[in-house]
Amino acid sequence: MTRKLRLPFIGLAALLAAGQPTAQADNTGTVEAGVLHHSLSDGFGTWNQQFVRGSLRTSDATVWNADLVNARQFGAHGALVVGGVTHVFNEDWYGSLAASHGSSFFFPQSRGDAVINRKLGDARNVIATVGVTAVNARDGHRDRSLLLGLSWYLPNAWVLQGGTRINRSNPGGVMANAKYIAATWGYNKQQYIALRYDMGEEAYQYIGAGSADLLVNFRSSVVSGTWRKWLAPTYGFQLRAEAYHNPFYDRRGLEAALFKEF
């Protein structure tokens, strides 16, 4: 994970539950475990991760989630712990809170996210999203950002998304903004296929623990594709491919996971 405040990929379960709340209500929770391997160009080595994700529905309106990640990037080891909650306030409004802590230079020392969503239109098939994020790095760098997005639920099982993140990094007051578009197709308990493209600026990115190992003020882009497939009503697999580019190196890789619903 880079220091760029990349627009987070909205998890398929969370995305589709937001637009179709009854589709996920038959599940109390989900456990998912997997691995990630990415290869980097220009002598930057490889990334490897192992992770466990979980969600627990404690009421018709509230879902808790947690992630635990063990990673090796740029020759160093680190761990990341994430926790969050999503709550439906009424038929029009829902929101989420999340916090995370990382143990190495390539993860934020602390991060907090707050997001509010509003369903629009007579059919409530357009969702407006506003979010704020605060990131504190281990070396004193800080990011503060505003997320603005739209999700449009179309006939024939399509969901289109687009948005932007307006980000300010300090010290220096550097603006590093990003945009994204995404499309998802599929049906609950069968399969979902999603494609996403991100592009924008990065204010800074550490590629090592030393003060000299710092990339600053550059553009980057990410293309990703996700396939979530049920093999039975309560379990299946997910594959995610990603291709990242910046002026200094390219990164390509695959994430594979198994999930079980209960």
Secondary structure as GFF3:
##gff-version 3
##sequence-region A 1 262
A	DSSP	alpha_helix	12	19	.	.	.	ID=ss1
A	DSSP	alpha_helix	21	24	.	.	.	ID=ss2
A	DSSP	beta_strand	29	40	.	.	.	ID=ss3
A	DSSP	beta_strand	46	57	.	.	.	ID=ss4
A	DSSP	beta_strand	62	73	.	.	.	ID=ss5
A	DSSP	beta_strand	76	88	.	.	.	ID=ss6
A	DSSP	beta_strand	93	102	.	.	.	ID=ss7
A	DSSP	beta_strand	110	120	.	.	.	ID=ss8
A	DSSP	beta_strand	126	136	.	.	.	ID=ss9
A	DSSP	beta_strand	142	154	.	.	.	ID=ss10
A	DSSP	beta_strand	158	170	.	.	.	ID=ss11
A	DSSP	beta_strand	174	175	.	.	.	ID=ss12
A	DSSP	beta_strand	178	187	.	.	.	ID=ss13
A	DSSP	beta_strand	191	206	.	.	.	ID=ss14
A	DSSP	beta_strand	214	232	.	.	.	ID=ss15
A	DSSP	beta_strand	235	245	.	.	.	ID=ss16
A	DSSP	beta_strand	250	261	.	.	.	ID=ss17
###
